[in-house]
Amino acid sequence: MIWKWLGALLLFPVQMVYLVVKAAVYLVLPPRLRDLSRENVLVTGGGRGIGRHLAREFARRGARKIILWGRTEKCLKETTEEIRMMGTECHYFICDVGNREEVYRQAKAVREKVGDITILVNNAAVVHGKSLMDSDDDALLKSQHINTLGQFWTTKAFLPRMLELQNGHIVCLNSVLALSAIPGAIDYCTSKASSFAFMESLTLGLLDCPGVNATTVLPFHTSTEMFQGMRIRFPSLFPPLKPETVARRTVEAVQMNQSFLLLPWTMNVLVILKSILPQAALEEIHKFSGSYTCMNTFKGRT
């Protein structure tokens, strides 16, 4: 028994070196992209913003069927028609992911009408852009229900069948604010941090589940209506991401089976700095970069 543990102890650093080298090689020579031609993709919040671009990107890369969930029928219908014009079968269902019973009911309807979902993209989110004391209690609950609990309900609805088929992928459109919060968006930052923990736990839990994987995407500020009015101090140095860029990189991450993706790559530096710098230094970085006051001009989606 002692020799067994000693062997495992000696092998562990070798495994770590191998995995680091493997990851470095993939940066230069990316692995073969997954074929999406047999995949049915469901995108929550798919009627507009990043969700609409995700639907386009999955369709462009050959997904078999696209299913859109959202709360606004007009947006869902417009996106559905656009995807169909691209030659891809597309369906939409009105669904508030923060409503557990509605999620389970619509998940059943999807299976009956369209078939099994093999790629679930949890993209739906809301932000109210207010401090804690200025926030309405119902608004705070709404953001937690949609941004966090909604992922519990959708994943519970579709993951069991993925495990049976040994074919599935759970995707979460998160935010870098899950790792580095800002004032003025306390509901959003809290919900995204919870969502990140959910995905981290889920990803580890799927290690022994063949054919089923997970991807978490943490983008920097993206130029969509949801964060309209948000301002940073040096926009030329830290320009907002384009939603089509986030969508493209997300689908690529799914095709490469990448577990976590920070956008842009410079956000990795932020994570490192947060791990090693004292809190006082981090506060000065927030003030210097303008993230401390970036929500002062927030307007949000109209």
C-alpha atoms as one frame of an Amber mdcrd trajectory, in Angstrom:
protein
   0.000   0.000   0.000   2.855   2.387   0.854   4.518   1.738  -2.507   1.218
   2.357  -4.270   0.815   5.785  -2.641   4.467   6.600  -3.251   4.074   5.762
  -6.944   0.985   7.959  -7.200   2.843  10.801  -5.470   5.757  10.560  -7.930
   3.454  10.298 -10.935   1.355  13.334 -10.005   3.907  16.071 -10.955   4.604
  14.245 -14.224   0.877  14.339 -15.017   0.770  18.049 -14.232   3.678  18.803
 -16.559   2.080  16.709 -19.301  -1.253  18.538 -19.019   0.406  21.975 -19.061
   2.471  21.049 -22.133  -0.637  19.609 -23.802  -2.561  22.841 -23.181   0.346
  24.895 -24.574   0.445  22.737 -27.722  -3.300  23.213 -28.227  -2.768  26.980
 -28.155  -0.508  26.643 -31.185  -2.166  23.634 -32.813  -5.857  23.637 -31.822
  -7.520  20.221 -31.638  -9.958  19.065 -34.287 -13.291  20.873 -33.984 -16.358
  18.875 -33.012 -18.875  18.212 -35.775 -22.211  19.861 -34.944 -24.287  18.392
 -37.762 -26.125  15.967 -35.443 -26.601  18.357 -32.533 -29.833  19.966 -31.325
 -28.915  23.239 -29.613 -31.135  25.096 -27.135 -30.226  28.711 -26.341 -31.955
  30.473 -23.453 -32.364  34.206 -23.923 -31.996  33.442 -27.609 -34.150  36.210
 -29.020 -31.626  39.049 -28.827 -28.175  40.131 -27.736 -25.516  37.474 -27.383
 -28.201  34.775 -27.530 -29.200  35.770 -31.065 -25.557  35.744 -32.176 -25.071
  32.332 -30.567 -28.016  30.967 -32.532 -26.545  32.376 -35.746 -23.103  30.952
 -35.001 -24.351  27.468 -34.184 -26.441  27.520 -37.364 -23.505  28.769 -39.424
 -21.341  25.941 -38.111 -23.863  23.321 -39.144 -25.982  22.520 -36.069 -28.907
  20.259 -36.960 -31.624  22.165 -35.069 -31.735  25.402 -33.080 -34.266  25.921
 -30.286 -34.724  29.354 -28.731 -36.157  30.149 -25.325 -37.030  33.630 -24.117
 -39.714  35.863 -22.685 -40.344  38.207 -25.638 -42.135  36.527 -28.535 -41.398
  39.300 -31.038 -37.622  38.887 -30.634 -37.836  35.096 -30.639 -39.897  35.075
 -33.812 -37.519  37.438 -35.614 -34.465  35.362 -34.697 -36.220  32.118 -35.609
 -37.075  33.441 -39.065 -33.490  34.607 -39.529 -32.093  31.176 -38.621 -34.530
  29.460 -40.961 -33.396  31.763 -43.760 -29.903  30.380 -43.158 -31.238  26.919
 -43.967 -31.318  25.558 -40.394 -34.415  24.167 -38.692 -35.352  26.482 -35.828
 -38.120  26.583 -33.213 -38.932  28.964 -30.381 -40.746  28.567 -27.063 -41.758
  31.335 -24.679 -40.178  30.432 -21.365 -39.041  32.294 -18.262 -36.113  30.220
 -16.980 -36.601  31.693 -13.516 -39.915  29.839 -13.291 -39.192  26.218 -12.388
 -42.573  24.786 -13.408 -42.463  26.637 -16.727 -38.973  25.299 -17.479 -39.986
  21.697 -16.851 -43.197  22.111 -18.854 -41.445  23.647 -21.856 -38.608  21.121
 -21.677 -41.200  18.373 -22.089 -42.747  20.267 -25.005 -39.333  20.590 -26.686
 -38.652  16.861 -26.404 -42.060  16.025 -27.855 -41.943  18.525 -30.715 -38.238
  18.746 -31.618 -36.404  15.855 -29.978 -33.562  15.465 -27.480 -31.383  18.474
 -26.682 -27.668  17.675 -26.916 -26.245  21.169 -26.360 -27.818  23.432 -23.734
 -26.642  27.056 -23.708 -27.612  28.903 -20.529 -27.396  32.480 -21.757 -30.481
  34.199 -20.290 -29.648  36.924 -17.771 -30.859  40.240 -16.380 -29.130  43.149
 -14.650 -30.738  46.030 -12.770 -27.635  48.142 -12.265 -28.332  49.529  -8.797
 -26.671  49.503  -5.406 -28.020  47.259  -2.662 -29.888  50.053  -0.869 -31.431
  51.353  -4.092 -32.523  47.911  -5.303 -36.106  46.741  -5.199 -36.490  43.412
  -3.386 -38.490  41.860  -6.210 -35.847  42.966  -8.728 -33.114  41.337  -6.631
 -35.066  38.092  -6.487 -35.695  38.209 -10.228 -31.987  38.428 -11.052 -31.152
  35.493  -8.772 -34.010  33.395 -10.167 -33.041  33.987 -13.811 -29.252  34.242
 -13.629 -28.616  31.455 -11.117 -31.577  29.238 -10.291 -32.631  29.145 -13.928
 -29.490  27.126 -14.678 -30.433  24.599 -12.012 -33.846  24.062 -13.605 -32.689
  23.902 -17.237 -29.777  21.601 -16.438 -31.964  19.281 -14.372 -34.468  19.221
 -17.228 -32.030  18.201 -19.984 -28.939  16.633 -18.377 -30.501  13.239 -17.483
 -31.223  12.443 -21.129 -27.726  13.592 -22.153 -26.278  11.129 -19.638 -28.440
   8.353 -21.069 -27.323   9.142 -24.612 -23.715   9.698 -23.488 -23.811  12.798
 -25.666 -24.306  16.294 -24.338 -22.810  19.655 -23.494 -23.871  22.247 -20.909
 -22.728  25.799 -21.733 -22.897  28.829 -19.442 -22.507  32.416 -20.649 -21.185
  33.900 -17.448 -19.194  37.119 -16.890 -15.786  38.200 -15.668 -17.772  39.999
 -12.950 -18.218  36.580 -11.360 -14.518  36.772 -10.473 -14.128  40.514  -9.970
 -17.235  42.349  -8.803 -17.989  46.061  -9.294 -20.236  48.510  -7.432 -23.618
  49.294  -8.901 -24.377  45.765 -10.121 -24.541  43.851  -6.866 -27.420  41.643
  -8.017 -25.666  40.682 -11.254 -22.233  40.090  -9.698 -23.705  37.938  -6.931
 -25.765  35.852  -9.314 -22.856  35.346 -11.705 -20.533  34.303  -8.885 -23.132
  31.725  -7.823 -23.505  30.620 -11.430 -19.732  30.184 -11.741 -19.640  27.971
  -8.636 -22.525  25.946 -10.076 -20.651  25.359 -13.337 -17.349  24.615 -11.606
 -19.035  21.955  -9.482 -20.965  20.584 -12.464 -17.834  20.387 -14.619 -16.010
  18.343 -11.986 -19.071  16.156 -11.495 -19.129  15.261 -15.188 -15.541  13.967
 -15.267 -16.768  10.370 -14.950 -19.655  10.830 -17.394 -18.512   9.800 -20.888
 -19.658  11.992 -23.749 -21.092  14.774 -21.559 -19.081  17.946 -20.960 -19.409
  21.560 -19.841 -18.091  24.966 -20.910 -18.135  28.218 -18.924 -17.468  31.479
 -20.763 -16.514  34.587 -18.789 -16.459  37.613 -21.105 -15.488  41.186 -20.325
 -18.030  43.977 -20.890 -19.888  43.241 -24.137 -21.593  45.907 -26.223 -25.209
  44.789 -25.929 -28.370  46.626 -24.883 -28.331  44.924 -21.488 -25.316  46.970
 -20.355 -26.170  50.146 -22.266 -24.681  53.212 -20.590 -21.876  51.392 -18.788
 -18.638  53.385 -19.154 -15.026  52.504 -18.445 -12.185  54.994 -18.104  -9.938
  53.751 -20.921 -12.201  52.396 -23.687  -9.362  52.416 -26.222  -7.269  50.128
 -24.000 -10.203  47.974 -22.869 -12.788  48.146 -25.661 -16.071  46.318 -25.092
 -16.344  42.966 -26.779 -18.578  42.546 -29.804 -21.417  40.051 -29.202 -20.574
  38.226 -32.423 -17.014  37.727 -31.139 -18.283  36.271 -27.868 -20.624  33.976
 -29.795 -17.895  32.777 -32.161 -15.409  32.068 -29.379 -18.102  30.319 -27.329
 -19.046  27.908 -30.115 -15.356  27.245 -30.797 -14.866  26.455 -27.095 -17.729
  23.953 -27.282 -16.258  22.362 -30.400 -12.844  22.092 -28.707 -14.393  20.863
 -25.436 -12.805  23.729 -23.496 -14.015  23.849 -19.907 -13.367  27.527 -19.093
 -12.824  30.519 -21.363 -11.962  34.081 -20.298 -12.520  36.813 -22.914 -10.307
  38.529 -23.808  -7.255  36.520 -22.720  -5.959  39.534 -20.749  -8.652  38.808
 -18.147  -6.420  35.960 -16.994  -4.021  38.634 -15.720  -6.857  40.089 -13.640
  -7.432  36.707 -11.991  -3.728  36.367 -11.189  -3.511  39.888  -9.764  -6.550
  39.290  -7.583  -4.864  36.191  -6.185  -1.602  37.884  -5.189  -2.286  41.579
  -4.525  -3.554  42.976  -1.210  -7.094  44.340  -1.118  -5.883  47.947  -0.907
  -3.994  47.529  -4.179  -7.019  45.973  -5.870  -9.148  48.922  -4.764  -6.680
  51.327  -6.371  -6.813  49.321  -9.603 -10.617  49.609  -9.594 -10.408  53.369
  -9.095  -7.713  53.843 -11.727  -9.458  51.736 -14.374 -12.826  53.372 -13.752
 -14.616  50.131 -12.865 -15.396  51.693  -9.485 -17.795  54.160 -11.121 -18.562
  52.485 -14.454 -22.216  51.847 -13.539 -22.923  55.474 -12.639 -24.168  56.142
 -16.187 -25.881  52.767 -16.608 -29.196  52.779 -18.471 -29.729  49.144 -19.348
 -32.142  47.651 -21.823 -35.032  49.933 -22.732
